[in-house]
Amino acid sequence: MSDAGDLDDLVAYVARSNALDPSQASRIVDDVLSYLAEQPEDFVRRRHAALLRLGRRNDEIYARIADELTRRRFPAPPYSLRQIRRIIYG
């Protein structure tokens, strides 16, 4: 979906199929595109912070993030727990 016309068609479809006004549909399309464009490193940092706020411990967080990464649409190989720690802490 790189063409603006494609996005306009998608926004119109989302608006029609969900009884939304075009501005609401546009926000939804933007949110989904942002979600799909997120890079693995950004996902790791975001999830680590979110899970810390929930009171999870790092050993649990690393394993959970590693599992979640295998289910995401990233053009990257699987990350080891060590690689996940390095992304978070440098």
PyMOL Python script that loads the backbone (N, CA, C, O; Angstrom):
from pymol import cmd

cmd.read_pdbstr("""\
ATOM      1  N   MET A   1       0.827  -1.189   0.000  1.00  0.00           N
ATOM      2  CA  MET A   1       0.000   0.000   0.000  1.00  0.00           C
ATOM      3  C   MET A   1       0.870   1.250   0.000  1.00  0.00           C
ATOM      4  O   MET A   1       0.869   2.006   0.972  1.00  0.00           O
ATOM      5  N   SER A   2       1.587   1.467  -1.046  1.00  0.00           N
ATOM      6  CA  SER A   2       2.462   2.620  -1.078  1.00  0.00           C
ATOM      7  C   SER A   2       1.831   3.803  -1.803  1.00  0.00           C
ATOM      8  O   SER A   2       2.272   4.939  -1.632  1.00  0.00           O
ATOM      9  N   ASP A   3       0.821   3.551  -2.595  1.00  0.00           N
ATOM     10  CA  ASP A   3       0.185   4.602  -3.365  1.00  0.00           C
ATOM     11  C   ASP A   3      -0.921   5.274  -2.549  1.00  0.00           C
ATOM     12  O   ASP A   3      -1.706   4.603  -1.879  1.00  0.00           O
ATOM     13  N   ALA A   4      -0.972   6.605  -2.615  1.00  0.00           N
ATOM     14  CA  ALA A   4      -1.989   7.344  -1.859  1.00  0.00           C
ATOM     15  C   ALA A   4      -3.396   6.927  -2.272  1.00  0.00           C
ATOM     16  O   ALA A   4      -4.298   6.890  -1.435  1.00  0.00           O
ATOM     17  N   GLY A   5      -3.597   6.613  -3.556  1.00  0.00           N
ATOM     18  CA  GLY A   5      -4.898   6.147  -4.021  1.00  0.00           C
ATOM     19  C   GLY A   5      -5.296   4.844  -3.370  1.00  0.00           C
ATOM     20  O   GLY A   5      -6.465   4.640  -3.043  1.00  0.00           O
ATOM     21  N   ASP A   6      -4.319   3.948  -3.177  1.00  0.00           N
ATOM     22  CA  ASP A   6      -4.595   2.689  -2.487  1.00  0.00           C
ATOM     23  C   ASP A   6      -5.051   2.958  -1.059  1.00  0.00           C
ATOM     24  O   ASP A   6      -5.984   2.323  -0.568  1.00  0.00           O
ATOM     25  N   LEU A   7      -4.392   3.898  -0.401  1.00  0.00           N
ATOM     26  CA  LEU A   7      -4.778   4.226   0.975  1.00  0.00           C
ATOM     27  C   LEU A   7      -6.157   4.868   1.019  1.00  0.00           C
ATOM     28  O   LEU A   7      -6.943   4.590   1.925  1.00  0.00           O
ATOM     29  N   ASP A   8      -6.450   5.714   0.059  1.00  0.00           N
ATOM     30  CA  ASP A   8      -7.785   6.319   0.007  1.00  0.00           C
ATOM     31  C   ASP A   8      -8.851   5.245  -0.162  1.00  0.00           C
ATOM     32  O   ASP A   8      -9.904   5.296   0.474  1.00  0.00           O
ATOM     33  N   ASP A   9      -8.570   4.268  -1.028  1.00  0.00           N
ATOM     34  CA  ASP A   9      -9.515   3.166  -1.228  1.00  0.00           C
ATOM     35  C   ASP A   9      -9.679   2.356   0.051  1.00  0.00           C
ATOM     36  O   ASP A   9     -10.790   1.958   0.402  1.00  0.00           O
ATOM     37  N   LEU A  10      -8.570   2.113   0.746  1.00  0.00           N
ATOM     38  CA  LEU A  10      -8.627   1.349   1.992  1.00  0.00           C
ATOM     39  C   LEU A  10      -9.414   2.108   3.061  1.00  0.00           C
ATOM     40  O   LEU A  10     -10.243   1.524   3.759  1.00  0.00           O
ATOM     41  N   VAL A  11      -9.156   3.397   3.184  1.00  0.00           N
ATOM     42  CA  VAL A  11      -9.886   4.213   4.161  1.00  0.00           C
ATOM     43  C   VAL A  11     -11.381   4.188   3.840  1.00  0.00           C
ATOM     44  O   VAL A  11     -12.209   4.042   4.740  1.00  0.00           O
ATOM     45  N   ALA A  12     -11.719   4.328   2.576  1.00  0.00           N
ATOM     46  CA  ALA A  12     -13.135   4.300   2.180  1.00  0.00           C
ATOM     47  C   ALA A  12     -13.758   2.946   2.505  1.00  0.00           C
ATOM     48  O   ALA A  12     -14.891   2.882   2.982  1.00  0.00           O
ATOM     49  N   TYR A  13     -13.024   1.868   2.250  1.00  0.00           N
ATOM     50  CA  TYR A  13     -13.536   0.529   2.550  1.00  0.00           C
ATOM     51  C   TYR A  13     -13.763   0.343   4.052  1.00  0.00           C
ATOM     52  O   TYR A  13     -14.808  -0.154   4.471  1.00  0.00           O
ATOM     53  N   VAL A  14     -12.770   0.747   4.865  1.00  0.00           N
ATOM     54  CA  VAL A  14     -12.895   0.613   6.322  1.00  0.00           C
ATOM     55  C   VAL A  14     -14.069   1.447   6.822  1.00  0.00           C
ATOM     56  O   VAL A  14     -14.823   1.004   7.689  1.00  0.00           O
ATOM     57  N   ALA A  15     -14.225   2.636   6.286  1.00  0.00           N
ATOM     58  CA  ALA A  15     -15.343   3.496   6.697  1.00  0.00           C
ATOM     59  C   ALA A  15     -16.685   2.844   6.360  1.00  0.00           C
ATOM     60  O   ALA A  15     -17.590   2.796   7.193  1.00  0.00           O
ATOM     61  N   ARG A  16     -16.798   2.344   5.128  1.00  0.00           N
ATOM     62  CA  ARG A  16     -18.062   1.712   4.703  1.00  0.00           C
ATOM     63  C   ARG A  16     -18.366   0.446   5.490  1.00  0.00           C
ATOM     64  O   ARG A  16     -19.492   0.250   5.949  1.00  0.00           O
ATOM     65  N   SER A  17     -17.367  -0.408   5.644  1.00  0.00           N
ATOM     66  CA  SER A  17     -17.615  -1.726   6.236  1.00  0.00           C
ATOM     67  C   SER A  17     -17.809  -1.678   7.749  1.00  0.00           C
ATOM     68  O   SER A  17     -18.283  -2.644   8.347  1.00  0.00           O
ATOM     69  N   ASN A  18     -17.444  -0.553   8.369  1.00  0.00           N
ATOM     70  CA  ASN A  18     -17.573  -0.440   9.824  1.00  0.00           C
ATOM     71  C   ASN A  18     -18.447   0.724  10.269  1.00  0.00           C
ATOM     72  O   ASN A  18     -18.486   1.062  11.452  1.00  0.00           O
ATOM     73  N   ALA A  19     -19.135   1.326   9.337  1.00  0.00           N
ATOM     74  CA  ALA A  19     -20.015   2.461   9.629  1.00  0.00           C
ATOM     75  C   ALA A  19     -19.283   3.565  10.397  1.00  0.00           C
ATOM     76  O   ALA A  19     -19.772   4.072  11.406  1.00  0.00           O
ATOM     77  N   LEU A  20     -18.099   3.923   9.891  1.00  0.00           N
ATOM     78  CA  LEU A  20     -17.287   4.982  10.494  1.00  0.00           C
ATOM     79  C   LEU A  20     -17.250   6.179   9.566  1.00  0.00           C
ATOM     80  O   LEU A  20     -17.474   6.058   8.361  1.00  0.00           O
ATOM     81  N   ASP A  21     -16.961   7.346  10.146  1.00  0.00           N
ATOM     82  CA  ASP A  21     -16.732   8.481   9.261  1.00  0.00           C
ATOM     83  C   ASP A  21     -15.295   8.385   8.746  1.00  0.00           C
ATOM     84  O   ASP A  21     -14.467   7.715   9.363  1.00  0.00           O
ATOM     85  N   PRO A  22     -14.989   9.039   7.632  1.00  0.00           N
ATOM     86  CA  PRO A  22     -13.669   8.906   7.019  1.00  0.00           C
ATOM     87  C   PRO A  22     -12.502   9.260   7.938  1.00  0.00           C
ATOM     88  O   PRO A  22     -11.437   8.650   7.836  1.00  0.00           O
ATOM     89  N   SER A  23     -12.680  10.235   8.835  1.00  0.00           N
ATOM     90  CA  SER A  23     -11.565  10.594   9.726  1.00  0.00           C
ATOM     91  C   SER A  23     -11.275   9.466  10.717  1.00  0.00           C
ATOM     92  O   SER A  23     -10.115   9.204  11.032  1.00  0.00           O
ATOM     93  N   GLN A  24     -12.316   8.800  11.209  1.00  0.00           N
ATOM     94  CA  GLN A  24     -12.104   7.657  12.106  1.00  0.00           C
ATOM     95  C   GLN A  24     -11.431   6.510  11.357  1.00  0.00           C
ATOM     96  O   GLN A  24     -10.495   5.893  11.866  1.00  0.00           O
ATOM     97  N   ALA A  25     -11.904   6.232  10.160  1.00  0.00           N
ATOM     98  CA  ALA A  25     -11.321   5.161   9.354  1.00  0.00           C
ATOM     99  C   ALA A  25      -9.861   5.462   9.029  1.00  0.00           C
ATOM    100  O   ALA A  25      -9.024   4.560   9.042  1.00  0.00           O
ATOM    101  N   SER A  26      -9.557   6.709   8.741  1.00  0.00           N
ATOM    102  CA  SER A  26      -8.181   7.105   8.442  1.00  0.00           C
ATOM    103  C   SER A  26      -7.267   6.875   9.640  1.00  0.00           C
ATOM    104  O   SER A  26      -6.141   6.406   9.479  1.00  0.00           O
ATOM    105  N   ARG A  27      -7.743   7.203  10.837  1.00  0.00           N
ATOM    106  CA  ARG A  27      -6.943   6.970  12.049  1.00  0.00           C
ATOM    107  C   ARG A  27      -6.688   5.479  12.253  1.00  0.00           C
ATOM    108  O   ARG A  27      -5.585   5.084  12.633  1.00  0.00           O
ATOM    109  N   ILE A  28      -7.693   4.659  12.005  1.00  0.00           N
ATOM    110  CA  ILE A  28      -7.524   3.211  12.151  1.00  0.00           C
ATOM    111  C   ILE A  28      -6.494   2.695  11.153  1.00  0.00           C
ATOM    112  O   ILE A  28      -5.610   1.920  11.519  1.00  0.00           O
ATOM    113  N   VAL A  29      -6.600   3.115   9.900  1.00  0.00           N
ATOM    114  CA  VAL A  29      -5.638   2.690   8.881  1.00  0.00           C
ATOM    115  C   VAL A  29      -4.234   3.138   9.268  1.00  0.00           C
ATOM    116  O   VAL A  29      -3.288   2.358   9.152  1.00  0.00           O
ATOM    117  N   ASP A  30      -4.081   4.374   9.723  1.00  0.00           N
ATOM    118  CA  ASP A  30      -2.769   4.868  10.157  1.00  0.00           C
ATOM    119  C   ASP A  30      -2.217   4.038  11.311  1.00  0.00           C
ATOM    120  O   ASP A  30      -1.032   3.702  11.321  1.00  0.00           O
ATOM    121  N   ASP A  31      -3.064   3.705  12.283  1.00  0.00           N
ATOM    122  CA  ASP A  31      -2.629   2.886  13.421  1.00  0.00           C
ATOM    123  C   ASP A  31      -2.154   1.509  12.969  1.00  0.00           C
ATOM    124  O   ASP A  31      -1.116   1.029  13.425  1.00  0.00           O
ATOM    125  N   VAL A  32      -2.903   0.877  12.084  1.00  0.00           N
ATOM    126  CA  VAL A  32      -2.528  -0.460  11.604  1.00  0.00           C
ATOM    127  C   VAL A  32      -1.227  -0.399  10.816  1.00  0.00           C
ATOM    128  O   VAL A  32      -0.356  -1.250  10.997  1.00  0.00           O
ATOM    129  N   LEU A  33      -1.085   0.589   9.949  1.00  0.00           N
ATOM    130  CA  LEU A  33       0.148   0.715   9.173  1.00  0.00           C
ATOM    131  C   LEU A  33       1.353   0.980  10.075  1.00  0.00           C
ATOM    132  O   LEU A  33       2.436   0.451   9.828  1.00  0.00           O
ATOM    133  N   SER A  34       1.177   1.782  11.105  1.00  0.00           N
ATOM    134  CA  SER A  34       2.263   2.029  12.063  1.00  0.00           C
ATOM    135  C   SER A  34       2.639   0.753  12.797  1.00  0.00           C
ATOM    136  O   SER A  34       3.820   0.465  12.992  1.00  0.00           O
ATOM    137  N   TYR A  35       1.636  -0.006  13.201  1.00  0.00           N
ATOM    138  CA  TYR A  35       1.868  -1.281  13.891  1.00  0.00           C
ATOM    139  C   TYR A  35       2.674  -2.230  13.007  1.00  0.00           C
ATOM    140  O   TYR A  35       3.622  -2.862  13.474  1.00  0.00           O
ATOM    141  N   LEU A  36       2.301  -2.330  11.740  1.00  0.00           N
ATOM    142  CA  LEU A  36       2.983  -3.249  10.836  1.00  0.00           C
ATOM    143  C   LEU A  36       4.374  -2.765  10.444  1.00  0.00           C
ATOM    144  O   LEU A  36       5.216  -3.575  10.056  1.00  0.00           O
ATOM    145  N   ALA A  37       4.631  -1.465  10.537  1.00  0.00           N
ATOM    146  CA  ALA A  37       5.930  -0.911  10.161  1.00  0.00           C
ATOM    147  C   ALA A  37       6.931  -0.915  11.308  1.00  0.00           C
ATOM    148  O   ALA A  37       8.107  -0.617  11.098  1.00  0.00           O
ATOM    149  N   GLU A  38       6.487  -1.246  12.514  1.00  0.00           N
ATOM    150  CA  GLU A  38       7.373  -1.211  13.685  1.00  0.00           C
ATOM    151  C   GLU A  38       8.545  -2.176  13.497  1.00  0.00           C
ATOM    152  O   GLU A  38       8.354  -3.334  13.128  1.00  0.00           O
ATOM    153  N   GLN A  39       9.750  -1.689  13.753  1.00  0.00           N
ATOM    154  CA  GLN A  39      10.956  -2.502  13.635  1.00  0.00           C
ATOM    155  C   GLN A  39      11.104  -3.394  14.868  1.00  0.00           C
ATOM    156  O   GLN A  39      10.621  -3.044  15.945  1.00  0.00           O
ATOM    157  N   PRO A  40      11.769  -4.549  14.719  1.00  0.00           N
ATOM    158  CA  PRO A  40      11.911  -5.467  15.855  1.00  0.00           C
ATOM    159  C   PRO A  40      12.522  -4.816  17.091  1.00  0.00           C
ATOM    160  O   PRO A  40      12.060  -5.058  18.206  1.00  0.00           O
ATOM    161  N   GLU A  41      13.548  -3.998  16.911  1.00  0.00           N
ATOM    162  CA  GLU A  41      14.210  -3.373  18.053  1.00  0.00           C
ATOM    163  C   GLU A  41      13.255  -2.443  18.800  1.00  0.00           C
ATOM    164  O   GLU A  41      13.258  -2.398  20.030  1.00  0.00           O
ATOM    165  N   ASP A  42      12.442  -1.705  18.053  1.00  0.00           N
ATOM    166  CA  ASP A  42      11.457  -0.820  18.680  1.00  0.00           C
ATOM    167  C   ASP A  42      10.394  -1.629  19.416  1.00  0.00           C
ATOM    168  O   ASP A  42       9.961  -1.252  20.504  1.00  0.00           O
ATOM    169  N   PHE A  43       9.977  -2.744  18.815  1.00  0.00           N
ATOM    170  CA  PHE A  43       9.009  -3.625  19.461  1.00  0.00           C
ATOM    171  C   PHE A  43       9.566  -4.155  20.772  1.00  0.00           C
ATOM    172  O   PHE A  43       8.861  -4.165  21.782  1.00  0.00           O
ATOM    173  N   VAL A  44      10.833  -4.599  20.774  1.00  0.00           N
ATOM    174  CA  VAL A  44      11.456  -5.147  21.990  1.00  0.00           C
ATOM    175  C   VAL A  44      11.470  -4.095  23.090  1.00  0.00           C
ATOM    176  O   VAL A  44      11.087  -4.378  24.225  1.00  0.00           O
ATOM    177  N   ARG A  45      11.904  -2.895  22.765  1.00  0.00           N
ATOM    178  CA  ARG A  45      11.966  -1.831  23.776  1.00  0.00           C
ATOM    179  C   ARG A  45      10.572  -1.471  24.299  1.00  0.00           C
ATOM    180  O   ARG A  45      10.386  -1.283  25.502  1.00  0.00           O
ATOM    181  N   ARG A  46       9.612  -1.376  23.404  1.00  0.00           N
ATOM    182  CA  ARG A  46       8.243  -1.022  23.803  1.00  0.00           C
ATOM    183  C   ARG A  46       7.632  -2.101  24.687  1.00  0.00           C
ATOM    184  O   ARG A  46       7.029  -1.791  25.715  1.00  0.00           O
ATOM    185  N   ARG A  47       7.780  -3.355  24.299  1.00  0.00           N
ATOM    186  CA  ARG A  47       7.206  -4.448  25.089  1.00  0.00           C
ATOM    187  C   ARG A  47       7.902  -4.582  26.434  1.00  0.00           C
ATOM    188  O   ARG A  47       7.247  -4.860  27.439  1.00  0.00           O
ATOM    189  N   HIS A  48       9.228  -4.388  26.474  1.00  0.00           N
ATOM    190  CA  HIS A  48       9.961  -4.471  27.733  1.00  0.00           C
ATOM    191  C   HIS A  48       9.419  -3.431  28.708  1.00  0.00           C
ATOM    192  O   HIS A  48       9.134  -3.744  29.864  1.00  0.00           O
ATOM    193  N   ALA A  49       9.280  -2.202  28.240  1.00  0.00           N
ATOM    194  CA  ALA A  49       8.762  -1.139  29.110  1.00  0.00           C
ATOM    195  C   ALA A  49       7.338  -1.453  29.569  1.00  0.00           C
ATOM    196  O   ALA A  49       7.006  -1.250  30.737  1.00  0.00           O
ATOM    197  N   ALA A  50       6.502  -1.945  28.665  1.00  0.00           N
ATOM    198  CA  ALA A  50       5.110  -2.257  29.024  1.00  0.00           C
ATOM    199  C   ALA A  50       5.044  -3.381  30.048  1.00  0.00           C
ATOM    200  O   ALA A  50       4.260  -3.307  30.994  1.00  0.00           O
ATOM    201  N   LEU A  51       5.851  -4.413  29.874  1.00  0.00           N
ATOM    202  CA  LEU A  51       5.828  -5.544  30.804  1.00  0.00           C
ATOM    203  C   LEU A  51       6.436  -5.173  32.152  1.00  0.00           C
ATOM    204  O   LEU A  51       6.002  -5.682  33.186  1.00  0.00           O
ATOM    205  N   LEU A  52       7.437  -4.289  32.154  1.00  0.00           N
ATOM    206  CA  LEU A  52       7.980  -3.796  33.426  1.00  0.00           C
ATOM    207  C   LEU A  52       6.905  -3.045  34.208  1.00  0.00           C
ATOM    208  O   LEU A  52       6.787  -3.201  35.423  1.00  0.00           O
ATOM    209  N   ARG A  53       6.121  -2.229  33.498  1.00  0.00           N
ATOM    210  CA  ARG A  53       5.040  -1.484  34.164  1.00  0.00           C
ATOM    211  C   ARG A  53       4.008  -2.424  34.784  1.00  0.00           C
ATOM    212  O   ARG A  53       3.334  -2.062  35.749  1.00  0.00           O
ATOM    213  N   LEU A  54       3.887  -3.617  34.235  1.00  0.00           N
ATOM    214  CA  LEU A  54       2.960  -4.611  34.786  1.00  0.00           C
ATOM    215  C   LEU A  54       3.569  -5.406  35.937  1.00  0.00           C
ATOM    216  O   LEU A  54       2.921  -6.282  36.510  1.00  0.00           O
ATOM    217  N   GLY A  55       4.828  -5.089  36.270  1.00  0.00           N
ATOM    218  CA  GLY A  55       5.480  -5.744  37.396  1.00  0.00           C
ATOM    219  C   GLY A  55       6.150  -7.063  37.068  1.00  0.00           C
ATOM    220  O   GLY A  55       6.477  -7.829  37.975  1.00  0.00           O
ATOM    221  N   ARG A  56       6.361  -7.348  35.785  1.00  0.00           N
ATOM    222  CA  ARG A  56       7.012  -8.600  35.403  1.00  0.00           C
ATOM    223  C   ARG A  56       8.513  -8.496  35.642  1.00  0.00           C
ATOM    224  O   ARG A  56       9.078  -7.402  35.649  1.00  0.00           O
ATOM    225  N   ARG A  57       9.146  -9.639  35.838  1.00  0.00           N
ATOM    226  CA  ARG A  57      10.603  -9.684  36.036  1.00  0.00           C
ATOM    227  C   ARG A  57      11.288  -9.883  34.694  1.00  0.00           C
ATOM    228  O   ARG A  57      10.708 -10.432  33.757  1.00  0.00           O
ATOM    229  N   ASN A  58      12.551  -9.421  34.615  1.00  0.00           N
ATOM    230  CA  ASN A  58      13.258  -9.457  33.343  1.00  0.00           C
ATOM    231  C   ASN A  58      13.364 -10.858  32.751  1.00  0.00           C
ATOM    232  O   ASN A  58      13.183 -11.017  31.544  1.00  0.00           O
ATOM    233  N   ASP A  59      13.654 -11.887  33.566  1.00  0.00           N
ATOM    234  CA  ASP A  59      13.797 -13.224  32.983  1.00  0.00           C
ATOM    235  C   ASP A  59      12.493 -13.673  32.319  1.00  0.00           C
ATOM    236  O   ASP A  59      12.521 -14.312  31.267  1.00  0.00           O
ATOM    237  N   GLU A  60      11.365 -13.346  32.922  1.00  0.00           N
ATOM    238  CA  GLU A  60      10.061 -13.655  32.320  1.00  0.00           C
ATOM    239  C   GLU A  60       9.831 -12.795  31.074  1.00  0.00           C
ATOM    240  O   GLU A  60       9.312 -13.273  30.065  1.00  0.00           O
ATOM    241  N   ILE A  61      10.219 -11.532  31.158  1.00  0.00           N
ATOM    242  CA  ILE A  61      10.019 -10.606  30.042  1.00  0.00           C
ATOM    243  C   ILE A  61      10.797 -11.057  28.817  1.00  0.00           C
ATOM    244  O   ILE A  61      10.248 -11.088  27.716  1.00  0.00           O
ATOM    245  N   TYR A  62      12.071 -11.409  28.990  1.00  0.00           N
ATOM    246  CA  TYR A  62      12.893 -11.803  27.842  1.00  0.00           C
ATOM    247  C   TYR A  62      12.295 -13.005  27.127  1.00  0.00           C
ATOM    248  O   TYR A  62      12.213 -13.022  25.899  1.00  0.00           O
ATOM    249  N   ALA A  63      11.877 -14.009  27.889  1.00  0.00           N
ATOM    250  CA  ALA A  63      11.293 -15.209  27.283  1.00  0.00           C
ATOM    251  C   ALA A  63       9.989 -14.870  26.558  1.00  0.00           C
ATOM    252  O   ALA A  63       9.726 -15.371  25.465  1.00  0.00           O
ATOM    253  N   ARG A  64       9.194 -14.029  27.170  1.00  0.00           N
ATOM    254  CA  ARG A  64       7.914 -13.659  26.553  1.00  0.00           C
ATOM    255  C   ARG A  64       8.132 -12.878  25.266  1.00  0.00           C
ATOM    256  O   ARG A  64       7.458 -13.125  24.265  1.00  0.00           O
ATOM    257  N   ILE A  65       9.074 -11.933  25.287  1.00  0.00           N
ATOM    258  CA  ILE A  65       9.358 -11.146  24.087  1.00  0.00           C
ATOM    259  C   ILE A  65       9.887 -12.049  22.981  1.00  0.00           C
ATOM    260  O   ILE A  65       9.492 -11.903  21.824  1.00  0.00           O
ATOM    261  N   ALA A  66      10.774 -12.979  23.321  1.00  0.00           N
ATOM    262  CA  ALA A  66      11.303 -13.902  22.315  1.00  0.00           C
ATOM    263  C   ALA A  66      10.167 -14.678  21.662  1.00  0.00           C
ATOM    264  O   ALA A  66      10.158 -14.862  20.445  1.00  0.00           O
ATOM    265  N   ASP A  67       9.217 -15.131  22.460  1.00  0.00           N
ATOM    266  CA  ASP A  67       8.063 -15.853  21.926  1.00  0.00           C
ATOM    267  C   ASP A  67       7.201 -14.939  21.059  1.00  0.00           C
ATOM    268  O   ASP A  67       6.768 -15.336  19.977  1.00  0.00           O
ATOM    269  N   GLU A  68       6.953 -13.726  21.528  1.00  0.00           N
ATOM    270  CA  GLU A  68       6.119 -12.794  20.766  1.00  0.00           C
ATOM    271  C   GLU A  68       6.764 -12.425  19.433  1.00  0.00           C
ATOM    272  O   GLU A  68       6.068 -12.232  18.437  1.00  0.00           O
ATOM    273  N   LEU A  69       8.093 -12.328  19.413  1.00  0.00           N
ATOM    274  CA  LEU A  69       8.781 -11.982  18.170  1.00  0.00           C
ATOM    275  C   LEU A  69       8.560 -13.033  17.089  1.00  0.00           C
ATOM    276  O   LEU A  69       8.508 -12.701  15.905  1.00  0.00           O
ATOM    277  N   THR A  70       8.428 -14.292  17.484  1.00  0.00           N
ATOM    278  CA  THR A  70       8.228 -15.345  16.483  1.00  0.00           C
ATOM    279  C   THR A  70       6.850 -15.255  15.840  1.00  0.00           C
ATOM    280  O   THR A  70       6.631 -15.825  14.772  1.00  0.00           O
ATOM    281  N   ARG A  71       5.929 -14.553  16.470  1.00  0.00           N
ATOM    282  CA  ARG A  71       4.566 -14.438  15.943  1.00  0.00           C
ATOM    283  C   ARG A  71       4.309 -13.107  15.248  1.00  0.00           C
ATOM    284  O   ARG A  71       3.195 -12.857  14.789  1.00  0.00           O
ATOM    285  N   ARG A  72       5.316 -12.255  15.164  1.00  0.00           N
ATOM    286  CA  ARG A  72       5.149 -10.954  14.517  1.00  0.00           C
ATOM    287  C   ARG A  72       5.644 -11.014  13.079  1.00  0.00           C
ATOM    288  O   ARG A  72       6.351 -11.940  12.682  1.00  0.00           O
ATOM    289  N   ARG A  73       5.256 -10.009  12.314  1.00  0.00           N
ATOM    290  CA  ARG A  73       5.629  -9.957  10.902  1.00  0.00           C
ATOM    291  C   ARG A  73       6.873  -9.091  10.734  1.00  0.00           C
ATOM    292  O   ARG A  73       6.791  -7.954  10.269  1.00  0.00           O
ATOM    293  N   PHE A  74       8.031  -9.641  11.118  1.00  0.00           N
ATOM    294  CA  PHE A  74       9.280  -8.906  10.998  1.00  0.00           C
ATOM    295  C   PHE A  74      10.183  -9.583   9.976  1.00  0.00           C
ATOM    296  O   PHE A  74      10.246 -10.811   9.919  1.00  0.00           O
ATOM    297  N   PRO A  75      10.877  -8.793   9.174  1.00  0.00           N
ATOM    298  CA  PRO A  75      11.852  -9.371   8.248  1.00  0.00           C
ATOM    299  C   PRO A  75      13.194  -9.587   8.948  1.00  0.00           C
ATOM    300  O   PRO A  75      14.216  -9.038   8.534  1.00  0.00           O
ATOM    301  N   ALA A  76      13.179 -10.380   9.996  1.00  0.00           N
ATOM    302  CA  ALA A  76      14.402 -10.593  10.773  1.00  0.00           C
ATOM    303  C   ALA A  76      14.411 -12.018  11.314  1.00  0.00           C
ATOM    304  O   ALA A  76      13.358 -12.631  11.488  1.00  0.00           O
ATOM    305  N   PRO A  77      15.612 -12.542  11.580  1.00  0.00           N
ATOM    306  CA  PRO A  77      15.700 -13.882  12.164  1.00  0.00           C
ATOM    307  C   PRO A  77      15.247 -13.856  13.622  1.00  0.00           C
ATOM    308  O   PRO A  77      15.108 -12.782  14.208  1.00  0.00           O
ATOM    309  N   PRO A  78      15.017 -15.027  14.210  1.00  0.00           N
ATOM    310  CA  PRO A  78      14.656 -15.069  15.633  1.00  0.00           C
ATOM    311  C   PRO A  78      15.764 -14.451  16.493  1.00  0.00           C
ATOM    312  O   PRO A  78      16.945 -14.541  16.158  1.00  0.00           O
ATOM    313  N   TYR A  79      15.373 -13.832  17.590  1.00  0.00           N
ATOM    314  CA  TYR A  79      16.325 -13.226  18.510  1.00  0.00           C
ATOM    315  C   TYR A  79      16.522 -14.135  19.714  1.00  0.00           C
ATOM    316  O   TYR A  79      15.567 -14.713  20.233  1.00  0.00           O
ATOM    317  N   SER A  80      17.775 -14.255  20.155  1.00  0.00           N
ATOM    318  CA  SER A  80      18.060 -15.003  21.383  1.00  0.00           C
ATOM    319  C   SER A  80      17.764 -14.100  22.579  1.00  0.00           C
ATOM    320  O   SER A  80      17.614 -12.888  22.426  1.00  0.00           O
ATOM    321  N   LEU A  81      17.680 -14.694  23.769  1.00  0.00           N
ATOM    322  CA  LEU A  81      17.455 -13.881  24.972  1.00  0.00           C
ATOM    323  C   LEU A  81      18.586 -12.877  25.157  1.00  0.00           C
ATOM    324  O   LEU A  81      18.349 -11.745  25.580  1.00  0.00           O
ATOM    325  N   ARG A  82      19.802 -13.282  24.846  1.00  0.00           N
ATOM    326  CA  ARG A  82      20.959 -12.374  24.954  1.00  0.00           C
ATOM    327  C   ARG A  82      20.802 -11.183  24.007  1.00  0.00           C
ATOM    328  O   ARG A  82      21.064 -10.044  24.391  1.00  0.00           O
ATOM    329  N   GLN A  83      20.375 -11.447  22.774  1.00  0.00           N
ATOM    330  CA  GLN A  83      20.176 -10.356  21.822  1.00  0.00           C
ATOM    331  C   GLN A  83      19.078  -9.403  22.297  1.00  0.00           C
ATOM    332  O   GLN A  83      19.185  -8.188  22.124  1.00  0.00           O
ATOM    333  N   ILE A  84      18.040  -9.953  22.888  1.00  0.00           N
ATOM    334  CA  ILE A  84      16.962  -9.110  23.410  1.00  0.00           C
ATOM    335  C   ILE A  84      17.487  -8.211  24.524  1.00  0.00           C
ATOM    336  O   ILE A  84      17.173  -7.021  24.558  1.00  0.00           O
ATOM    337  N   ARG A  85      18.286  -8.770  25.438  1.00  0.00           N
ATOM    338  CA  ARG A  85      18.876  -7.953  26.515  1.00  0.00           C
ATOM    339  C   ARG A  85      19.746  -6.848  25.935  1.00  0.00           C
ATOM    340  O   ARG A  85      19.715  -5.717  26.419  1.00  0.00           O
ATOM    341  N   ARG A  86      20.520  -7.164  24.903  1.00  0.00           N
ATOM    342  CA  ARG A  86      21.409  -6.161  24.301  1.00  0.00           C
ATOM    343  C   ARG A  86      20.620  -5.044  23.627  1.00  0.00           C
ATOM    344  O   ARG A  86      21.031  -3.884  23.664  1.00  0.00           O
ATOM    345  N   ILE A  87      19.492  -5.384  23.013  1.00  0.00           N
ATOM    346  CA  ILE A  87      18.649  -4.349  22.406  1.00  0.00           C
ATOM    347  C   ILE A  87      18.150  -3.393  23.486  1.00  0.00           C
ATOM    348  O   ILE A  87      18.138  -2.177  23.295  1.00  0.00           O
ATOM    349  N   ILE A  88      17.740  -3.954  24.614  1.00  0.00           N
ATOM    350  CA  ILE A  88      17.172  -3.142  25.692  1.00  0.00           C
ATOM    351  C   ILE A  88      18.236  -2.297  26.380  1.00  0.00           C
ATOM    352  O   ILE A  88      18.045  -1.099  26.588  1.00  0.00           O
ATOM    353  N   TYR A  89      19.338  -2.910  26.725  1.00  0.00           N
ATOM    354  CA  TYR A  89      20.342  -2.230  27.553  1.00  0.00           C
ATOM    355  C   TYR A  89      21.582  -1.782  26.800  1.00  0.00           C
ATOM    356  O   TYR A  89      22.458  -1.143  27.383  1.00  0.00           O
ATOM    357  N   GLY A  90      21.673  -2.103  25.525  1.00  0.00           N
ATOM    358  CA  GLY A  90      22.825  -1.674  24.732  1.00  0.00           C
ATOM    359  C   GLY A  90      24.034  -2.536  24.859  1.00  0.00           C
ATOM    360  O   GLY A  90      25.057  -2.261  24.232  1.00  0.00           O
TER     361      GLY A  90
END
""", "prot")
cmd.dss("prot")
cmd.show_as("cartoon", "prot")
cmd.util.cbc("prot")
cmd.orient("prot")
